[in-house]
Amino acid sequence: MFAAVLRGTKEIVIEEQENPAPSDGQVLVRVRAGGICGSDLSYYFKGKSGDFAMREPFVLGHEAAGEIAALGEGVSGFRVGQRVAVNPALSCGTCRFCVKGMPNQCLKMRFMGSASTFPHVQGMFREFISVASRQCVALPDGLDFAQASMAEPLAVALHALRQAGSLVGARLLIVGCGPIGCILLTAAKRAGAHKLVAIDLARKALDMADRLGADETVLASDQSRIERWAEDRGTFDVVIEASGSPAGLDTSLRSVRAGGTVVQVGNLPAGQSAVAVNLVMAKELRYRGSFRFAEEYAIAVEEIVSNKIDLRPLMTHAFPLADANRAFEVALDRSDSMKVHLQFV
């Protein structure tokens, strides 16, 4: 099989590797499509994502769907040829966080395509992967593989909205309209948000937010608008920070109303960030982190399968595996792309 191996910054090499074989309780999945995530881009261009630094060559990719090629011993409920979406997270199920119902905080987490552990867990930008059968969610025949792979970023968005609490009737600001920000907007609208406002540095990103149903879109360069939001102890009931920038977090803390909630979804740069954290104290804010997802993955698959949430407008580009480097370059260009996929013929 062939795999896209990240060997250094801006250097993906297509290498031939041995086909994996499924162990007991595993299935072998032939990957058909995988989406490029912001963390993938960070590894590719910077060699790190947040606090996780690349220490060895590895395969990126944690948003994927494919079809089952073989079943390991003891696997039931699946068949060869069946289409599946693959949850990249494999928690242990026994540590203190798994027992508390927080598997995304698992002390022995194996998250595919991440440098959070060493040796790194290989990702899904390869033709075949062996995964635990419990990581697979069955798909109907005929569902587009790239569309199914959007379940992973949708799960991230659903987990963030759960962290925010009820959105029914809420005034909501989304800071950052990349793929995750736009998915958050779509899911928040379905969750009952009353007023949806989106802010971003790029006009094209805001055009997509408009298309997806934002009530108002604002360029981040419009500082006068942000200053008005900050007046009288803030405007929005909930702000979701999806830009991963200190400036975005500062806007979030200033714009949320006293007693409101800020959810941190964007992956901030490693180390400390200089922001007006005193606003958390002075306005009695709830500042919540949101990391990956838990049971939301299966829910996200169902939302896509039932077409209750349609993310196809975000799927702007697709490249074959052999053009992985080009795909990453296009994915970084926010003036041209939104969600870029690698497809395996």
C-alpha positions as CSV (number, residue, x, y, z in Angstrom):
1,M,0.0,0.0,0.0
2,F,1.0,3.7,-0.3
3,A,1.0,6.2,2.6
4,A,1.6,9.9,2.7
5,V,4.4,10.2,5.3
6,L,5.3,13.6,6.8
7,R,9.1,13.7,7.0
8,G,9.6,17.4,7.8
9,T,8.0,20.7,7.4
10,K,6.4,21.0,4.0
11,E,7.7,17.5,3.1
12,I,5.2,14.7,2.5
13,V,6.7,11.6,0.8
14,I,4.5,9.0,-0.8
15,E,6.0,5.7,0.5
16,E,5.2,2.1,-0.2
17,Q,4.5,0.2,3.0
18,E,3.3,-3.3,4.0
19,N,-0.4,-3.8,4.2
20,P,-1.5,-4.1,7.8
21,A,-3.4,-7.1,9.0
22,P,-6.3,-6.8,11.5
23,S,-5.7,-8.3,14.9
24,D,-8.5,-9.8,17.1
25,G,-11.3,-7.4,17.5
26,Q,-10.0,-5.2,14.6
27,V,-11.1,-4.6,11.0
28,L,-9.0,-3.7,8.0
29,V,-10.4,-0.5,6.3
30,R,-9.5,0.5,2.8
31,V,-9.5,4.3,3.1
32,R,-11.4,6.1,0.3
33,A,-11.3,9.7,1.4
34,G,-9.7,11.8,4.2
35,G,-10.1,15.5,5.1
36,I,-7.2,17.8,5.9
37,C,-7.7,19.4,9.3
38,G,-6.2,22.6,10.7
39,S,-4.0,20.5,13.0
40,D,-2.7,18.6,9.9
41,L,-1.8,21.9,8.4
42,S,0.0,23.0,11.5
43,Y,2.1,19.8,11.6
44,Y,2.9,20.2,7.8
45,F,3.9,23.9,7.9
46,K,5.2,24.2,11.5
47,G,6.1,20.7,12.7
48,K,3.8,21.1,15.6
49,S,0.1,21.6,16.5
50,G,-0.4,23.5,19.7
51,D,1.7,21.8,22.4
52,F,2.2,18.6,20.4
53,A,5.5,18.7,18.4
54,M,6.5,16.2,15.7
55,R,9.4,14.1,16.9
56,E,9.5,11.4,14.1
57,P,8.1,11.0,10.6
58,F,4.5,9.9,10.7
59,V,1.3,9.7,8.6
60,L,-1.2,12.5,9.2
61,G,-5.0,12.4,8.8
62,H,-7.8,11.8,11.3
63,E,-10.9,12.5,9.3
64,A,-11.6,9.5,7.1
65,A,-14.1,7.0,5.7
66,G,-13.7,3.9,3.6
67,E,-14.9,0.3,3.3
68,I,-14.1,-2.8,5.3
69,A,-11.5,-5.0,3.5
70,A,-11.1,-7.8,6.1
71,L,-12.4,-8.8,9.6
72,G,-10.3,-9.8,12.5
73,E,-11.2,-12.7,14.8
74,G,-14.2,-12.0,17.1
75,V,-15.6,-9.1,15.0
76,S,-19.4,-9.2,14.5
77,G,-21.8,-6.6,13.2
78,F,-19.7,-5.7,10.1
79,R,-19.2,-7.2,6.7
80,V,-16.5,-7.0,4.1
81,G,-17.3,-4.3,1.6
82,Q,-19.4,-2.3,4.1
83,R,-18.8,1.5,4.1
84,V,-17.7,2.9,7.4
85,A,-16.7,6.2,9.0
86,V,-13.7,5.8,11.2
87,N,-13.4,7.4,14.7
88,P,-9.7,8.3,15.1
89,A,-9.9,8.2,18.9
90,L,-9.3,4.9,20.7
91,S,-9.6,5.4,24.5
92,C,-8.7,2.7,27.0
93,G,-12.1,2.6,28.7
94,T,-10.5,2.0,32.2
95,C,-8.6,5.0,33.3
96,R,-10.1,7.5,35.7
97,F,-11.3,9.9,33.0
98,C,-12.8,7.1,30.9
99,V,-14.7,5.9,33.9
100,K,-15.9,9.4,34.5
101,G,-17.4,9.6,31.0
102,M,-14.6,11.7,29.6
103,P,-12.9,9.4,27.1
104,N,-11.5,12.4,25.2
105,Q,-9.2,13.0,28.2
106,C,-8.1,9.3,28.3
107,L,-4.7,8.9,29.9
108,K,-3.9,6.2,27.4
109,M,-5.5,7.8,24.3
110,R,-4.4,6.6,20.9
111,F,-5.5,9.3,18.5
112,M,-4.6,8.7,14.9
113,G,-2.4,11.2,13.1
114,S,-1.4,13.0,16.3
115,A,2.0,13.7,17.9
116,S,0.5,13.9,21.3
117,T,2.2,10.6,22.2
118,F,5.5,9.0,21.3
119,P,5.9,7.0,19.3
120,H,3.3,8.9,17.3
121,V,0.1,7.2,16.3
122,Q,0.0,6.8,12.5
123,G,-2.9,8.6,10.8
124,M,-5.3,7.7,8.0
125,F,-3.6,9.3,4.9
126,R,-2.8,5.8,3.7
127,E,-4.5,3.1,1.7
128,F,-5.3,0.7,4.5
129,I,-5.6,1.0,8.2
130,S,-6.3,-1.6,11.0
131,V,-8.6,-0.2,13.7
132,A,-10.7,-1.6,16.5
133,S,-14.1,-2.5,15.3
134,R,-15.6,-0.1,17.9
135,Q,-14.0,2.8,16.1
136,C,-16.2,2.2,13.0
137,V,-19.6,3.5,12.4
138,A,-21.6,1.9,9.6
139,L,-22.7,4.0,6.6
140,P,-25.4,3.4,4.0
141,D,-24.3,2.1,0.6
142,G,-23.8,5.0,-1.8
143,L,-23.0,7.7,0.8
144,D,-20.0,9.8,-0.5
145,F,-16.8,8.9,1.4
146,A,-15.6,12.5,1.6
147,Q,-18.9,13.6,2.9
148,A,-18.8,10.8,5.5
149,S,-15.3,11.9,6.6
150,M,-16.8,15.2,7.7
151,A,-18.2,13.4,10.7
152,E,-15.0,14.0,12.6
153,P,-15.0,17.8,12.4
154,L,-18.7,17.8,13.0
155,A,-18.1,15.8,16.2
156,V,-15.6,18.5,17.3
157,A,-18.3,21.1,16.7
158,L,-21.0,19.1,18.5
159,H,-18.8,18.6,21.5
160,A,-18.0,22.4,21.6
161,L,-21.7,23.2,21.5
162,R,-22.3,20.8,24.4
163,Q,-19.7,22.7,26.4
164,A,-21.6,25.9,25.7
165,G,-24.8,24.6,27.2
166,S,-28.3,25.4,25.8
167,L,-28.2,27.7,22.8
168,V,-32.0,28.1,22.5
169,G,-32.7,31.8,22.0
170,A,-29.0,32.7,22.5
171,R,-27.0,35.5,20.8
172,L,-24.0,33.6,19.5
173,L,-20.7,35.0,18.1
174,I,-18.3,32.6,16.3
175,V,-14.8,33.9,16.1
176,G,-13.0,32.4,13.1
177,C,-14.8,31.0,10.0
178,G,-12.5,28.3,8.8
179,P,-14.0,24.8,8.4
180,I,-14.6,24.3,12.1
181,G,-16.1,27.7,12.6
182,C,-18.5,27.2,9.6
183,I,-19.4,23.8,10.9
184,L,-20.1,25.3,14.3
185,L,-22.3,27.9,12.7
186,T,-24.4,25.2,10.9
187,A,-24.7,23.1,14.0
188,A,-25.5,26.0,16.2
189,K,-28.4,27.1,13.9
190,R,-29.9,23.6,14.3
191,A,-29.4,23.8,18.1
192,G,-31.6,26.9,18.3
193,A,-29.3,29.9,18.4
194,H,-31.4,33.0,17.9
195,K,-28.8,35.4,16.6
196,L,-25.7,34.1,14.8
197,V,-22.8,36.5,14.1
198,A,-19.5,35.4,12.6
199,I,-16.2,37.3,12.4
200,D,-13.1,36.5,10.5
201,L,-10.1,38.1,8.8
202,A,-11.0,36.8,5.3
203,R,-13.9,38.0,3.3
204,K,-14.2,34.6,1.5
205,A,-14.6,32.8,4.8
206,L,-17.4,35.2,5.7
207,D,-19.0,34.7,2.4
208,M,-19.3,31.0,3.3
209,A,-20.7,31.9,6.7
210,D,-23.3,34.0,4.9
211,R,-24.1,31.1,2.6
212,L,-24.6,28.8,5.6
213,G,-27.1,31.1,7.3
214,A,-25.2,33.6,9.5
215,D,-27.4,36.6,10.5
216,E,-24.5,38.9,10.3
217,T,-20.8,38.7,9.2
218,V,-18.1,41.1,10.3
219,L,-14.5,41.5,9.1
220,A,-12.1,41.3,12.1
221,S,-10.4,44.6,10.8
222,D,-13.6,46.4,11.9
223,Q,-12.4,47.3,15.3
224,S,-15.2,49.8,15.9
225,R,-17.7,47.0,15.7
226,I,-15.8,45.0,18.3
227,E,-15.6,48.0,20.5
228,R,-19.4,48.4,20.3
229,W,-19.8,44.7,21.2
230,A,-17.7,45.3,24.3
231,E,-19.8,48.3,25.6
232,D,-22.0,47.9,28.6
233,R,-20.3,44.7,29.7
234,G,-20.6,42.8,26.5
235,T,-23.2,41.7,23.9
236,F,-23.3,38.0,23.3
237,D,-24.6,35.2,25.5
238,V,-22.1,32.7,24.0
239,V,-18.9,33.2,22.1
240,I,-17.1,30.3,20.5
241,E,-13.4,31.0,19.8
242,A,-12.5,29.0,16.7
243,S,-9.6,31.0,15.3
244,G,-6.9,29.7,17.6
245,S,-5.3,33.1,17.9
246,P,-4.7,35.3,21.0
247,A,-6.4,38.2,19.1
248,G,-9.5,36.0,18.6
249,L,-9.6,35.1,22.3
250,D,-9.3,38.8,23.2
251,T,-12.2,39.6,21.0
252,S,-14.2,36.8,22.5
253,L,-13.6,37.9,26.1
254,R,-14.5,41.5,25.3
255,S,-17.6,40.7,23.2
256,V,-19.3,38.2,25.6
257,R,-21.8,39.7,28.0
258,A,-21.3,39.6,31.8
259,G,-22.1,36.1,33.0
260,G,-21.8,34.7,29.5
261,T,-19.8,31.7,28.2
262,V,-16.7,31.6,26.1
263,V,-15.8,28.2,24.6
264,Q,-12.2,27.7,23.4
265,V,-12.2,25.4,20.4
266,G,-9.3,26.9,18.4
267,N,-5.8,25.5,19.1
268,L,-3.8,28.4,20.5
269,P,-0.1,28.7,19.9
270,A,2.1,26.7,22.3
271,G,3.1,28.4,25.5
272,Q,1.4,31.4,27.1
273,S,-0.8,33.9,25.3
274,A,-1.1,37.5,26.4
275,V,-4.9,38.2,26.7
276,A,-7.1,40.2,29.0
277,V,-7.9,37.3,31.3
278,N,-9.0,39.8,34.0
279,L,-12.2,40.0,32.0
280,V,-13.0,36.5,33.1
281,M,-13.0,37.6,36.7
282,A,-14.6,41.1,36.3
283,K,-17.4,39.9,34.1
284,E,-17.9,36.6,35.9
285,L,-17.5,34.6,32.7
286,R,-17.6,30.9,32.1
287,Y,-14.5,30.1,30.1
288,R,-14.7,26.5,28.9
289,G,-12.2,24.4,26.9
290,S,-13.4,22.0,24.3
291,F,-11.0,19.2,23.3
292,R,-11.8,16.8,20.5
293,F,-15.1,14.8,21.2
294,A,-16.5,11.8,22.9
295,E,-19.8,10.1,22.0
296,E,-20.5,12.9,19.6
297,Y,-18.8,11.1,16.8
298,A,-21.6,8.6,16.3
299,I,-24.1,11.4,16.5
300,A,-22.3,13.4,13.9
301,V,-22.4,10.4,11.5
302,E,-26.2,10.2,12.0
303,E,-26.6,13.9,11.4
304,I,-24.8,13.5,8.1
305,V,-26.5,10.3,7.0
306,S,-29.9,11.8,7.7
307,N,-29.0,15.0,6.0
308,K,-30.0,17.0,9.0
309,I,-26.7,18.8,8.7
310,D,-25.4,19.3,5.2
311,L,-21.7,20.1,5.1
312,R,-21.2,19.6,1.3
313,P,-21.0,23.4,0.6
314,L,-17.7,23.3,2.6
315,M,-16.1,20.6,0.5
316,T,-14.3,22.8,-2.0
317,H,-11.3,20.7,-3.3
318,A,-10.2,17.1,-3.7
319,F,-6.8,15.7,-4.7
320,P,-5.4,12.2,-5.2
321,L,-3.0,10.9,-2.5
322,A,0.0,11.4,-4.8
323,D,-0.7,15.2,-4.8
324,A,-0.7,15.4,-1.0
325,N,1.8,18.3,-0.9
326,R,-0.2,20.3,-3.4
327,A,-3.4,19.6,-1.4
328,F,-1.9,21.0,1.8
329,E,-0.8,24.1,0.0
330,V,-4.3,24.7,-1.4
331,A,-5.8,23.9,2.0
332,L,-3.7,26.7,3.6
333,D,-5.0,29.3,1.1
334,R,-8.1,30.6,2.7
335,S,-8.8,32.8,-0.3
336,D,-9.3,29.7,-2.4
337,S,-10.4,26.8,-0.3
338,M,-12.4,25.7,2.7
339,K,-12.3,21.9,3.2
340,V,-9.8,19.9,1.1
341,H,-9.9,16.2,0.8
342,L,-7.5,13.5,-0.3
343,Q,-9.2,10.8,-2.3
344,F,-7.9,7.2,-2.8
345,V,-8.7,5.7,-6.2
